[in-house]
Amino acid sequence: MARPAQDSREPVLLVTQHYAPEMIGSAPYCSDLAEGLVRQDRAVTVLTGLPHYPDPAEYTAFNADPPPRQKLAGVQVERLHSWLPKRRSALLRIAGELMFLLAGLRALLQRRVRRAEVVISLCPSIFAVLLGIAATARDGRHVAMVHDIQSGLASSLGIVRFGFLVRLMRLAERVILNRVDLILVLSAEMAAVLRALGVVRPIEILPIWVDIAAIRPQPLPAHLPPTVLYSGNFGRKQGLEQLITLAAELALSRPDVRLLLRGSGGERTAVMAAVARRRLGNVQFEDLVSRDRLDAALAAGMVHLVPQKPDGADFAVPSKIYNIMAAGRCFVTTALPGSALWQLQAQTEAFVCVEPENPVALADAVIALLDDAERRQAMAERGRAYIERHHSRDMLLARIDGWLVDLRREGRLTGRSRDLLVLEPDAGGHAEEWLQHLLLHLGKQREVERIWLVVPPRLHDRLVDRLPVHLRHRIGLLALTPVELRMCTHRRLAISGMARWWVMRRYLTRTGAEIGYFLSLDHLSLPLGLGLGAGRRRLSGILFRPSVHYHAISDYRPGFGERLRDWRKAVLYRGMLRNTSVESVLTLDPFFADYAVVHYPDGDKVSVVPDPAFPAVGLAANDHLLPVAVPQGRLILLLFGALTERKGVLHLLDAMKIISPVTAARIAVVVAGKVAPEIRRDLSLRQARLRREQPDLWLHVEDRWLDSPEITALVRRCDIVLAPYQRFVGSSGVLLWAARAGKPLLTQDYGLLGRLVRDHHLGLALDATDPRKLADGITDMVQRGPAQFVDAVAAADFVARHTPEMFATQVFSSLRRV
């Protein structure tokens, strides 16, 4: 990375409770960070506390007379004299962290430490981040490094047993982390956990680094017996009780092997007692070694161990694994399938994962590695190569330095794609399907770094379980409040439109996203047509139902109400396209884009996006999924979807009265979907009349929402798909369902739907508002045969132009101009 200009390299204040002389945990990392930034020509001050991890007793001599200020390897260290708990408990630990915060605030007030333009704080303590916020100058930038998510660890490991305290910790993490400029985490899984907590600030992944020059593969010491090594903290989250059973198994099957446990911590006494109680002579305990001896210390292990409690895997990544791989050693870890460690194992093939709390599996994996030198060597080489590519200390330190320069120069990270916020207040219809298409194809494009979805709570809960696991760190899900949802879905379009504009502005500010996107711009034509914008942020979206051009694409005779509607739309479209905040408009109507270029200033903002609505499952034989048993020997006519008067269900039943008894005896009509309350009585009356006047007609109404497999089965089984819409504006997903199955569609000749059916030979378009013409069309299709009304090749080509991938690609591509 090219080094920025000298004047951009402001001094850095690092706020952390853990620093040298601590030898494990976060302290070595913080020392590397501070010393590395010094090598990048920055002046670095560390605001830290008294050494105490993992056991304060180890630092009794140092803490008896600690220097308040010292220079270590070019780093200015300011040490706070804060209270340290003598006993270990969650509440005492929180109290100790709070005392560190108070001591730091006192140092700031006394001007012992100056507020800085660039501050880095380290969290496992959220109070250290809060102190970092206080220590940041007015126009400064603050970066929080999150290595542990305390609320997650406290809850999953049972460290905190009071639910209200866990909720309070989550609230503190959300509020405090949303006040920083950049958050750095160790893995995508940790980023996803923070997003789930409600953290909306920019998050970048910065893995643990290794000094690959200092830690290099060494041969096994010839004078030592085969050694299985655990090195690190003896804490609760490590799950060290698993090692006792392993030692017992090794004593029986491999008595030549010693189990070396190196480290200290609150659980060491308990582990030593368990070893003594079971008289395990193959277990040896040692203290941790200094950093300058780490290379040789790691080389002592033929196989390393990284046990941990399963529920903490997403909240803390054991940093020791990177040093182990750098040293050319393999290891066995306990982790749940799908966790960060499990995925890393699949990626690197440099170590072995076994399920936690399964001592037999752990012992079998260790013994298998001990007995297979060739496999150990292959894993070691793969691990070392992976570390050199992805975890080099100098490479990652240069990346941090570059981020700090970007934050000071631009106020944001440069060279990355922007964040997109999609607002969709409607929980039904196309919304859920379209959002899933965008999420599924997010990883295949570079226009968007992160995507925020602001949706109703009901839709939020459904989407949570469907997020692509590997992309969760790039996806934020936010639920609308009840008031926001009520206003955004108000039956008056003027109110709902203004509400959606206001809510979009609110969430753009909250998330920091640069682009606001509406899945249905139709609701926004009023505020955007009036010139309302979103400050410096840009707005885009999909115009779902333009109709001002229908006179140009079909034989259109509008009524007075339609002329008034189209005049109003034309005025608002003109204003919307001239709105400087509106940068891109997509439309499902392939004819409207050309019309807009000719008739509106800035009409070139409009481009076409394919409607991706079609079955999510294949069209294989699946008659067992049919929601209704249809009769054999009849032509099946199917109308499905939302059963409203505008969708023509009442006109269809009126047409059924008119058809001849001969035609009635040849067909079976299935009407499937949720019946709108306002037409339920009229529908029942028409059904009763049909039973009397057309006794040979088979008619079934399935009054409920059908799922995708049921619709697929019905479409595959039917002969004609019905869409007798009543001057419906826009396209319809029913068109694609029918085309994909090769079934003819009988629909309105009005507007876009009729034009598409005619142009692509997808069925029969007629005046569906006239029951007589509707009955004649059905009779004609039955007599001549449905196959005469659809061109299978043209239908397949039409479907090929409307895939979800094409939809998502076009949406993301349109953002390039934003």
C-alpha positions in Angstrom: 0.0 0.0 0.0 1.4 3.4 -1.0 2.2 5.5 2.0 0.1 8.7 2.3 1.4 12.2 2.7 3.1 12.9 6.0 0.6 15.5 7.1 -2.2 12.9 7.0 -0.6 10.8 9.6 -2.0 12.2 12.8 -1.0 10.8 16.2 -3.0 7.9 17.5 -4.4 7.3 21.0 -5.0 3.6 21.7 -7.4 2.9 24.6 -7.2 -0.6 26.0 -7.2 -2.3 29.4 -4.7 -4.8 28.2 -1.1 -4.1 27.4 2.4 -5.3 28.2 3.6 -6.8 30.4 0.6 -9.1 29.9 1.6 -12.0 27.7 -1.6 -13.5 26.5 -5.1 -12.4 25.4 -5.3 -8.9 23.9 -2.1 -7.4 25.2 0.3 -8.9 22.6 -2.1 -7.8 19.9 -2.2 -4.2 21.2 1.6 -4.1 21.5 1.9 -5.2 17.9 -0.7 -2.6 16.9 0.9 0.3 18.7 4.5 -0.6 17.6 3.4 -1.2 14.1 1.7 2.3 13.8 5.0 3.8 15.2 6.7 2.1 12.2 4.2 3.8 10.0 5.6 7.2 11.3 2.8 7.8 13.7 3.1 9.0 17.3 1.2 6.6 19.4 0.0 6.9 23.0 -1.5 4.0 24.8 -4.0 4.7 27.6 -4.1 1.4 29.6 -4.6 0.0 33.0 -2.6 -2.1 35.4 -1.7 -5.6 34.1 -4.0 -8.3 35.5 -4.8 -10.9 32.9 -5.3 -13.8 33.3 -4.3 -13.6 37.0 -3.5 -10.3 38.9 -1.3 -12.3 41.3 1.3 -12.7 38.5 1.9 -9.0 38.4 2.1 -8.3 42.1 5.6 -6.9 41.9 4.9 -4.7 38.9 1.7 -3.3 40.4 3.3 -2.6 43.7 5.0 0.5 42.2 3.7 0.8 38.6 5.2 3.6 36.5 2.4 6.1 35.5 4.2 6.9 32.3 6.8 4.9 30.3 8.2 4.6 26.8 8.1 1.0 25.4 9.5 0.3 21.9 8.7 3.9 20.8 5.2 3.9 22.3 4.1 6.3 25.0 2.3 4.3 27.7 0.0 6.1 30.1 -1.0 3.7 32.8 -4.2 4.3 34.9 -4.2 3.2 38.5 -7.7 1.7 38.6 -9.2 -0.8 41.0 -8.8 -4.5 40.2 -11.0 -7.2 41.6 -9.3 -9.9 43.7 -12.0 -12.5 43.0 -13.3 -13.6 39.6 -17.0 -13.0 38.7 -19.0 -11.4 36.0 -20.2 -8.5 38.2 -16.7 -7.9 39.6 -15.3 -7.9 36.1 -17.8 -5.3 35.0 -17.1 -3.3 38.1 -13.3 -3.4 37.3 -14.0 -2.2 33.7 -16.2 0.6 35.0 -13.5 1.8 37.3 -11.1 1.8 34.3 -13.5 4.1 32.5 -13.8 6.4 35.5 -10.0 6.6 35.9 -9.7 7.4 32.2 -12.3 10.2 32.3 -10.4 11.6 35.3 -7.2 11.6 33.3 -8.9 13.4 30.5 -10.4 16.0 32.8 -7.0 16.6 34.4 -5.5 16.9 30.9 -3.0 14.2 31.7 -4.2 12.7 28.4 -5.3 14.9 25.6 -8.2 14.2 23.4 -7.0 12.9 20.0 -8.0 13.3 16.4 -7.5 9.6 15.8 -8.6 7.1 18.5 -8.6 3.3 18.5 -10.3 1.4 21.3 -10.3 -2.3 22.0 -13.4 -4.1 23.1 -13.7 -6.9 24.9 -14.7 -4.1 27.3 -17.4 -1.8 25.9 -16.4 0.7 28.6 -13.1 1.0 26.8 -15.0 2.0 23.7 -17.0 4.5 25.7 -13.7 6.0 27.0 -12.5 6.1 23.5 -15.5 8.2 22.5 -14.8 10.6 25.3 -11.2 10.8 24.2 -12.0 11.7 20.6 -11.6 15.3 19.6 -14.6 17.2 18.2 -13.7 16.5 14.5 -11.8 13.4 15.2 -12.3 9.8 14.1 -12.8 6.8 16.4 -12.2 3.1 15.4 -13.4 0.4 17.7 -11.8 -3.1 17.5 -14.3 -5.7 18.7 -12.5 -8.9 19.6 -15.2 -10.2 22.0 -18.9 -9.5 22.1 -19.4 -9.6 25.9 -23.2 -9.9 25.9 -23.0 -12.9 23.7 -20.3 -14.6 25.8 -22.1 -13.8 29.0 -25.4 -15.2 27.9 -24.2 -18.3 26.0 -21.6 -19.4 28.5 -23.8 -18.7 31.5 -21.3 -16.2 32.9 -24.2 -13.8 33.7 -27.3 -15.4 34.9 -29.5 -12.3 35.2 -31.5 -11.7 32.0 -31.9 -8.0 32.6 -28.1 -7.6 32.9 -27.6 -9.3 29.6 -30.2 -7.1 28.0 -28.5 -4.1 29.5 -25.2 -5.2 28.1 -26.7 -5.6 24.6 -28.3 -2.1 24.9 -24.9 -0.6 25.9 -23.1 -2.3 23.1 -25.7 -1.2 20.5 -25.7 2.5 21.7 -22.0 2.8 22.2 -20.8 1.1 19.0 -23.3 3.2 17.0 -21.3 6.3 18.1 -18.0 5.2 16.5 -16.8 5.9 12.9 -15.6 2.4 12.1 -15.9 -1.1 13.7 -13.3 -3.8 13.1 -14.1 -7.4 13.8 -12.3 -10.7 13.5 -14.8 -12.5 11.3 -18.0 -12.3 9.2 -19.8 -14.2 11.9 -19.0 -11.5 14.5 -20.1 -8.8 12.1 -23.5 -10.7 11.7 -23.9 -10.9 15.5 -23.3 -7.1 15.8 -25.8 -6.4 13.0 -28.4 -8.6 14.8 -27.8 -6.5 18.0 -28.8 -3.4 16.0 -25.3 -2.0 15.3 -25.5 0.0 12.1 -22.1 1.7 11.8 -19.6 0.6 9.1 -18.0 -2.8 9.9 -14.8 -4.1 8.3 -13.3 -7.5 8.9 -9.7 -7.4 10.2 -8.4 -10.9 11.1 -5.8 -11.6 13.7 -2.3 -11.1 12.5 0.9 -13.0 12.9 4.5 -11.9 12.8 5.5 -14.4 10.1 9.1 -13.4 10.3 9.3 -14.1 14.1 7.2 -17.3 14.1 8.4 -19.8 11.5 8.1 -23.6 11.2 10.7 -25.5 13.2 11.5 -29.2 13.5 10.1 -31.2 16.4 12.6 -31.1 19.4 14.4 -34.4 19.4 14.9 -34.6 23.1 11.2 -34.3 23.9 8.5 -37.1 23.9 5.6 -36.7 21.5 3.6 -33.8 22.9 0.0 -32.7 22.7 0.0 -29.0 23.7 -2.6 -26.6 25.1 -1.3 -23.1 25.6 -3.3 -20.1 26.7 -5.8 -19.0 29.3 -7.4 -21.4 31.7 -10.9 -19.9 31.5 -14.5 -20.9 31.4 -15.0 -20.4 27.7 -12.2 -22.7 26.8 -14.0 -25.8 28.1 -10.9 -27.4 29.5 -12.8 -30.2 31.2 -12.7 -31.9 27.8 -8.9 -32.3 28.2 -9.2 -34.4 31.3 -11.0 -37.2 29.4 -8.5 -36.8 26.6 -5.6 -37.3 29.0 -7.2 -40.4 30.4 -7.6 -41.8 26.9 -4.0 -41.0 25.9 -2.8 -42.7 29.0 -4.4 -45.9 27.9 -3.8 -45.9 24.1 -0.7 -43.8 23.8 1.3 -43.8 27.1 4.4 -42.4 25.2 2.6 -39.1 24.7 2.5 -36.3 27.2 -0.2 -33.7 27.5 1.4 -30.3 28.2 -0.9 -27.6 29.6 0.8 -24.2 29.5 -0.8 -21.1 30.9 -2.7 -19.6 33.8 -6.2 -18.4 34.7 -9.1 -18.9 37.0 -9.7 -22.5 36.1 -6.1 -23.7 36.3 -6.5 -24.8 40.0 -9.6 -26.9 39.1 -7.9 -28.5 36.2 -4.9 -29.4 38.3 -7.1 -30.9 41.0 -9.0 -33.0 38.4 -5.7 -34.3 37.0 -4.5 -35.2 40.5 -7.8 -36.8 41.4 -7.6 -39.1 38.4 -3.8 -39.7 38.9 -3.0 -38.8 35.3 0.8 -38.9 35.2 1.0 -38.0 31.5 -0.2 -34.4 32.1 2.4 -31.7 32.7 1.8 -28.1 33.6 4.0 -25.1 32.7 3.8 -21.3 32.8 3.4 -19.2 29.7 6.6 -18.1 28.0 7.6 -14.6 26.9 6.9 -13.3 23.3 10.6 -13.7 22.3 10.4 -17.4 23.1 7.0 -18.1 21.5 8.5 -19.6 18.3 10.3 -22.4 20.2 7.4 -22.9 22.6 5.0 -23.5 19.8 7.4 -25.9 18.1 7.2 -28.2 21.2 3.8 -29.4 20.3 3.4 -32.3 17.7 -0.4 -31.6 17.9 -2.0 -28.5 19.4 -5.4 -28.3 21.1 -7.9 -25.4 20.9 -10.9 -26.5 23.0 -13.8 -24.0 23.6 -17.3 -23.9 24.7 -19.6 -24.3 21.7 -22.0 -21.4 22.3 -19.2 -18.8 22.3 -17.9 -19.6 18.8 -19.6 -16.6 17.1 -18.6 -14.1 19.8 -14.8 -14.8 20.2 -12.3 -16.3 17.8 -9.3 -17.9 19.5 -6.3 -15.9 18.3 -3.8 -18.7 19.1 -4.9 -20.7 16.0 -3.1 -18.3 13.7 0.2 -18.5 15.6 -0.1 -22.3 15.6 -0.6 -22.4 11.8 2.3 -19.9 11.3 4.5 -22.2 13.4 3.8 -25.1 11.0 1.7 -27.1 13.4 -1.7 -28.7 13.0 -4.3 -28.6 15.8 -7.7 -30.1 16.9 -10.4 -27.7 17.9 -14.0 -28.2 19.1 -16.6 -26.2 17.2 -20.1 -26.6 16.0 -20.8 -27.3 12.3 -21.4 -24.0 10.5 -19.4 -21.9 13.0 -16.5 -19.7 12.1 -13.9 -22.3 13.0 -15.8 -25.0 11.1 -15.9 -22.9 8.0 -12.2 -21.9 8.4 -11.3 -25.6 8.6 -13.1 -26.3 5.3 -11.3 -23.3 3.7 -7.8 -24.1 4.9 -7.8 -27.9 5.5 -5.0 -27.1 8.0 -6.7 -28.5 11.2 -9.4 -30.8 12.4 -12.8 -29.8 13.9 -14.8 -32.1 16.1 -18.1 -31.4 17.8 -17.7 -30.0 21.3 -18.4 -32.0 24.4 -17.6 -35.2 22.6 -14.5 -36.5 24.3 -14.4 -39.7 22.3 -14.3 -37.7 19.0 -11.6 -35.4 20.4 -9.4 -38.3 21.5 -9.9 -40.1 18.2 -8.9 -37.0 16.2 -5.8 -36.4 18.3 -4.6 -40.0 18.1 -5.2 -40.1 14.3 -3.0 -37.1 13.8 -0.3 -38.5 16.1 -0.2 -41.7 14.1 -0.1 -39.9 10.7 3.1 -37.8 10.2 2.4 -37.3 6.5 -1.1 -35.8 7.2 0.4 -33.6 9.9 3.0 -32.3 7.5 0.4 -31.6 4.7 -1.8 -29.7 7.1 1.2 -27.7 8.5 2.2 -26.6 5.0 -1.4 -25.6 4.1 -1.7 -23.6 7.4 1.5 -21.8 6.9 0.7 -20.8 3.4 -2.7 -19.6 4.5 -1.2 -17.4 7.2 1.3 -15.9 4.7 -1.5 -15.0 2.3 -4.1 -13.6 4.7 -2.6 -12.9 8.2 0.7 -11.2 7.7 1.2 -8.6 10.5 2.8 -6.0 8.3 0.1 -6.3 5.6 -2.8 -5.9 8.0 -1.1 -3.1 9.9 -0.6 -1.2 6.6 -4.4 -1.8 5.9 -5.3 -0.2 9.3 -3.1 2.7 8.6 -4.7 3.2 5.2 -8.2 3.1 6.8 -7.1 5.8 9.3 -5.9 8.0 6.6 -9.2 7.6 4.6 -11.3 8.4 7.7 -9.3 11.6 8.3 -9.3 12.7 4.7 -12.8 11.7 3.5 -14.7 10.9 6.7 -15.3 7.4 5.3 -13.4 4.5 3.7 -12.6 5.0 0.1 -12.1 2.4 -2.6 -15.1 0.4 -1.4 -18.6 0.2 -2.7 -21.4 2.1 -1.0 -24.2 1.0 1.3 -27.7 0.6 -0.1 -30.9 0.9 2.0 -34.1 -0.6 0.6 -37.4 0.5 2.2 -40.4 -1.8 1.6 -43.3 -1.3 4.0 -45.5 -3.9 2.3 -45.2 -7.5 3.7 -47.1 -9.2 0.9 -47.1 -9.4 -2.8 -43.8 -9.2 -4.7 -41.8 -7.6 -1.9 -40.5 -10.7 -0.1 -39.6 -12.4 -3.4 -37.7 -9.4 -4.8 -35.8 -8.9 -1.6 -34.7 -12.5 -1.6 -33.5 -12.2 -5.2 -31.4 -9.2 -4.2 -29.9 -10.9 -1.1 -29.1 -14.1 -3.1 -27.2 -12.2 -5.7 -25.5 -9.7 -3.4 -22.2 -11.6 -3.5 -22.0 -11.6 -7.3 -21.7 -7.8 -7.7 -19.5 -4.9 -6.5 -21.8 -2.0 -6.7 -23.0 -2.4 -3.1 -20.9 -3.1 0.0 -23.8 -3.6 2.4 -27.5 -3.7 1.9 -29.9 -2.6 4.6 -33.5 -3.8 4.5 -36.2 -1.7 6.3 -39.3 -3.9 6.4 -42.4 -4.7 8.4 -41.8 -6.8 11.6 -43.6 -9.8 10.0 -41.4 -9.7 6.9 -38.3 -9.0 9.1 -38.9 -12.3 11.0 -39.3 -14.3 7.9 -36.2 -12.9 6.2 -33.9 -13.5 9.3 -33.9 -17.2 8.8 -33.3 -16.9 5.0 -30.2 -14.7 5.0 -27.2 -16.3 3.2 -24.8 -17.3 5.9 -21.7 -16.2 4.1 -23.2 -12.7 3.4 -24.7 -11.9 6.8 -22.0 -9.4 7.7 -23.1 -7.5 4.6 -26.8 -7.4 5.3 -28.7 -5.4 7.9 -32.3 -6.1 8.8 -34.3 -3.3 10.5 -38.0 -3.5 11.4 -40.3 -0.6 11.0 -42.0 0.7 14.2 -45.8 0.3 14.4 -46.3 4.0 13.8 -44.0 4.1 10.8 -45.7 1.0 9.3 -49.2 2.4 9.9 -48.3 5.7 8.1 -46.3 4.1 5.3 -49.3 1.8 4.5 -52.0 4.5 4.9 -54.9 4.0 2.4 -54.4 7.6 1.2 -51.5 7.6 -1.2 -50.6 11.2 -0.4 -50.1 10.3 3.2 -48.3 7.0 2.6 -46.0 8.6 0.0 -44.9 11.5 2.3 -44.5 9.0 5.2 -42.2 6.7 3.1 -40.1 9.7 2.0 -39.7 10.8 5.7 -38.9 7.2 6.9 -36.4 6.8 4.2 -34.5 10.0 5.2 -34.6 8.8 8.8 -33.1 5.4 8.2 -30.5 6.8 5.7 -29.2 9.0 8.5 -29.4 6.1 11.0 -27.4 3.6 8.9 -25.1 6.0 7.1 -26.2 4.4 3.7 -25.5 6.5 0.7 -28.3 5.2 -1.6 -32.0 4.9 -0.7 -34.0 2.5 -2.8 -37.8 2.1 -3.0 -39.1 -1.2 -4.4 -42.3 0.7 -5.4 -41.6 4.3 -6.6 -45.3 4.7 -7.4 -46.0 5.7 -3.8 -43.2 8.3 -3.9 -44.3 10.2 -7.0 -45.9 13.0 -4.9 -42.9 13.9 -2.6 -40.3 13.3 -5.3 -42.4 15.1 -7.9 -42.5 18.1 -5.5 -38.7 18.1 -5.4 -38.2 16.6 -2.0 -34.9 14.8 -1.6 -32.5 13.2 0.9 -29.8 15.7 1.3 -26.5 14.6 -0.3 -27.8 11.0 -0.5 -29.3 9.7 -3.7 -32.6 8.0 -4.3 -33.6 5.3 -6.8 -36.3 2.7 -7.2 -38.7 0.7 -9.4 -41.7 2.3 -11.0 -44.2 -0.5 -10.8 -47.2 0.7 -12.7 -46.8 3.6 -15.2 -49.8 4.0 -17.4 -49.4 7.4 -19.1 -48.1 5.8 -22.3 -50.9 3.1 -22.8 -52.4 5.1 -25.6 -49.1 4.6 -27.5 -48.9 0.8 -27.0 -52.5 -0.3 -27.6 -55.9 0.6 -28.8 -56.7 2.6 -25.7 -59.9 4.5 -25.0 -59.6 6.0 -21.5 -62.5 6.9 -19.4 -62.6 10.3 -17.6 -61.1 8.8 -14.4 -58.3 7.2 -16.3 -57.5 10.5 -18.1 -57.4 12.3 -14.8 -55.1 9.6 -13.3 -52.7 9.7 -16.2 -52.6 13.5 -16.3 -51.7 13.5 -12.6 -49.0 10.8 -13.1 -47.5 12.8 -16.1 -47.1 15.9 -14.0 -45.5 14.0 -11.1 -43.2 12.0 -13.3 -41.9 15.1 -14.9 -41.1 16.6 -11.5 -39.7 13.3 -10.1 -37.3 12.9 -13.1 -36.1 16.5 -12.7 -35.5 16.0 -9.0 -31.7 16.1 -8.5 -31.9 13.6 -5.7 -33.4 11.0 -8.0 -30.6 9.4 -10.0 -32.1 6.2 -11.4 -35.5 4.8 -12.1 -36.2 1.3 -13.2 -39.5 0.2 -14.7 -41.1 -3.2 -15.3 -42.8 -1.8 -18.4 -40.4 -2.3 -21.4 -42.3 0.4 -23.4 -42.2 3.2 -20.8 -38.4 3.8 -20.9 -38.5 4.8 -24.6 -41.6 6.9 -24.0 -39.9 8.7 -21.0 -36.9 9.7 -23.1 -39.1 11.4 -25.7 -41.7 13.0 -23.4 -39.8 14.1 -20.2 -36.7 16.1 -19.4 -34.2 13.7 -17.8 -36.2 10.8 -19.2 -32.9 9.0 -19.8 -32.9 8.2 -16.0 -35.4 5.5 -16.8 -34.4 2.0 -17.8 -36.1 -1.4 -17.9 -35.8 -4.2 -15.3 -37.4 -7.6 -15.9 -40.2 -8.8 -13.7 -38.7 -11.9 -12.0 -41.9 -13.4 -10.6 -42.1 -17.1 -11.3 -42.1 -20.3 -9.3 -39.3 -20.9 -6.9 -39.5 -24.6 -7.4 -39.2 -26.7 -10.5 -42.1 -27.9 -12.6 -41.5 -31.6 -12.1 -44.4 -34.0 -11.6 -45.8 -33.2 -8.2 -49.6 -34.0 -8.3 -49.5 -35.0 -4.6 -49.1 -31.3 -3.8 -52.3 -30.3 -5.5 -54.5 -28.5 -3.0 -57.7 -29.8 -4.6 -58.5 -33.0 -6.4 -59.5 -31.9 -9.9 -61.7 -34.2 -12.0 -60.2 -36.3 -14.8 -61.3 -35.9 -18.5 -61.9 -32.1 -18.3 -59.9 -29.1 -19.3 -58.7 -27.3 -16.2 -59.1 -23.5 -16.1 -57.1 -21.9 -13.2 -57.4 -18.4 -11.7 -55.1 -17.9 -8.7 -53.7 -15.0 -6.7 -55.4 -12.3 -4.7 -59.1 -12.7 -5.4 -60.4 -9.1 -5.6 -63.0 -7.5 -7.9 -60.2 -5.9 -9.9 -58.7 -9.3 -10.6 -61.9 -10.3 -12.3 -63.1 -13.2 -10.2 -66.8 -11.9 -10.2 -66.7 -11.3 -14.0 -65.4 -14.8 -14.5 -68.4 -16.3 -12.6 -70.7 -14.1 -14.6 -69.1 -15.5 -17.8 -69.6 -19.0 -16.6 -73.4 -18.4 -16.6 -73.3 -17.6 -20.3 -71.2 -20.4 -21.7 -73.1 -23.3 -23.3 -73.9 -26.5 -21.3 -71.7 -28.4 -23.7 -68.7 -26.2 -22.9 -69.5 -26.3 -19.2 -69.4 -30.1 -19.2 -65.9 -30.1 -20.7 -64.2 -27.8 -18.2 -63.3 -27.6 -14.5 -62.7 -24.2 -13.0 -60.3 -23.8 -10.0 -60.3 -20.4 -8.3 -57.5 -20.4 -5.7 -56.4 -17.5 -3.4 -57.5 -15.4 -0.5 -61.0 -13.9 -1.2 -61.1 -10.2 -0.4 -63.7 -9.5 2.4 -65.6 -6.9 0.3 -66.5 -9.5 -2.4 -67.0 -12.6 -0.4 -70.8 -12.3 -0.2 -71.1 -11.5 -3.9 -68.9 -14.5 -4.7 -71.0 -16.8 -2.6 -74.2 -15.7 -4.3 -72.8 -16.2 -7.8 -71.5 -19.7 -6.8 -75.0 -20.6 -5.6 -76.6 -19.3 -8.8 -74.1 -21.2 -10.9 -74.9 -24.5 -9.2 -78.5 -24.0 -10.2 -78.0 -22.7 -13.7 -74.9 -24.7 -14.8 -75.3 -28.1 -13.1 -72.7 -29.7 -15.4 -70.0 -27.1 -14.5 -67.3 -28.2 -12.0 -66.2 -25.2 -9.9 -64.0 -25.0 -6.8 -63.0 -22.0 -4.8 -60.0 -22.5 -2.5 -60.2 -19.5 -0.2 -56.7 -19.3 1.3 -53.2 -18.3 0.4 -51.3 -21.0 -1.5 -47.6 -21.7 -1.1 -45.3 -21.8 -4.1 -45.2 -25.7 -4.5 -49.0 -25.8 -4.5 -49.3 -23.1 -7.2 -46.6 -24.9 -9.2 -48.6 -28.1 -9.0 -51.8 -26.4 -10.1 -50.2 -24.5 -13.0 -48.6 -27.7 -14.2 -51.9 -29.6 -14.0 -54.1 -27.0 -15.6 -54.7 -26.4 -19.3 -55.5 -22.6 -19.3 -54.4 -19.9 -16.9 -57.0 -17.2 -16.3 -56.2 -13.5 -15.6 -59.5 -11.7 -16.4 -58.2 -8.5 -14.9 -60.4 -5.3 -15.0 -58.2 -2.7 -16.7 -55.3 -3.6 -14.5 -52.3 -1.3 -14.7 -48.9 -3.0 -15.0 -47.7 -6.5 -15.5 -48.4 -9.6 -13.5 -46.4 -12.5 -12.2 -49.2 -14.8 -13.4 -48.0 -14.2 -16.9 -44.6 -15.8 -16.1 -46.1 -18.7 -14.2 -48.1 -19.6 -17.3 -45.3 -19.0 -19.8 -42.9 -21.1 -17.8 -45.3 -24.0 -17.7 -46.2 -23.5 -21.5 -49.8 -22.8 -20.6 -51.9 -20.2 -22.5 -53.1 -17.2 -20.6 -56.5 -15.7 -21.1 -56.4 -12.1 -19.9 -57.3 -8.4 -20.6 -56.3 -6.7 -23.8 -55.8 -3.4 -21.9 -52.4 -1.9 -21.3 -49.1 -3.7 -20.8 -50.5 -7.1 -20.0 -52.5 -7.3 -23.2 -49.5 -6.0 -25.3 -47.1 -8.6 -23.8 -49.5 -11.5 -24.5 -50.0 -10.4 -28.1 -46.3 -9.7 -28.8 -45.0 -12.9 -27.4 -47.9 -15.2 -28.4 -48.6 -16.2 -24.8 -52.3 -16.6 -25.0 -55.5 -14.7 -25.8 -56.1 -11.0 -24.9 -59.7 -9.7 -24.9 -62.0 -7.2 -23.2 -62.3 -8.9 -19.9 -64.7 -6.3 -18.5 -67.4 -7.8 -20.8 -68.6 -11.2 -19.4 -70.0 -12.1 -22.9 -66.6 -11.6 -24.6 -64.9 -13.4 -21.7 -67.3 -16.4 -22.2 -66.7 -16.4 -26.0 -62.9 -16.4 -25.4 -63.1 -19.4 -23.1 -65.4 -21.3 -25.5 -63.0 -20.6 -28.4 -60.0 -21.9 -26.4 -61.9 -25.0 -25.3 -63.1 -25.8 -28.8 -59.9 -25.1 -30.7 -57.7 -26.5 -28.0 -55.4 -24.6 -25.6 -52.2 -25.5 -27.5 -53.4 -23.3 -30.4 -53.1 -20.2 -28.3 -49.5 -20.4 -27.0 -46.2 -20.5 -28.8 -44.0 -22.7 -26.6 -40.7 -21.5 -28.1 -41.7 -17.8 -27.7 -42.9 -18.5 -24.2 -39.6 -20.1 -23.2 -37.7 -17.2 -24.7 -39.9 -14.8 -22.7 -39.2 -16.6 -19.5 -35.4 -16.7 -20.2 -35.5 -12.9 -20.3 -37.1 -12.6 -16.8 -34.9 -14.5 -14.4 -34.2 -13.5 -10.8 -30.5 -13.2 -11.6 -31.2 -10.7 -14.4 -33.5 -8.7 -12.2 -30.9 -8.5 -9.4 -28.1 -7.7 -11.8 -30.1 -4.9 -13.4 -31.0 -3.4 -10.1 -27.4 -3.4 -8.8 -26.0 -2.3 -12.2 -28.4 0.7 -12.2 -26.6 1.9 -9.1 -23.4 2.6 -10.9 -24.8 5.9 -12.1 -25.9 6.9 -8.6 
